[in-house]
Amino acid sequence: MSIVKRQHAFHSGQRLEIVHGDITTETVDAIVNAANERLVHGGGVAGVISRKGGPEIQRESYAWVREHGPVPHDRPAYTSAGRLPCRFVIHAVGPVWGSGDEQTKLATAVRGSLSCAAELGLASIALPAISTGIFGFPKKLAADIFFATIADYFSANPDACVTLVRLVMYDQPTLDKFLAAYEEWEQ
């Protein structure tokens, strides 16, 4: 069960929520998968999404890469959600810490996820803490980038169909870092 820990309403009416829970149980229009560029969903969040959603997510992911090539940071792929309660899975490629220009790449992946949701005509989206697990991105820095990027997106797109963004944290240490960063950001 997801628990909303913080909420922020933007002037446009769009909302940001920080949630403690399991992204695979979110009843939003789309969830975001923290993916690699080849969309091989073996471990971490990607592995959980693929296992719970069913084999069609991996099949559709392989088909996407065959048709479009490796997924860049700025243009996430998307597939159906299989058995998950959402409609789509947006596959965003975040940076590996130490690969260079990581902050820009993470902001681009977040912005690309929001743009993809808007292109699909979706109203709600849930994102994990992209790149903060096995990719090693520092959690506090990632949180700062998430908040700034989401705020910038809503400021530039106040009439976008995307009206709810949920940041879903499964583990307590990541949640704690995002909550601390949120308190600083909101001031």
Secondary structure, 3 states (H helix, E strand, C coil): CCEEEEEEECCCCCEEEEEECCHHHCCCCEEEEEECCCCCCCCHHHHHHHHHHCHHHHHHHHHHHHHHCCCCCCCCEEEECCCCCCCEEEEEECCCCCCCCHHHHHHHHHHHHHHHHHHCCCCEEEECCCCCCCCCCCHHHHHHHHHHHHHHHHHHCCCCCCCEEEEEECCHHHHHHHHHHHHHHHC
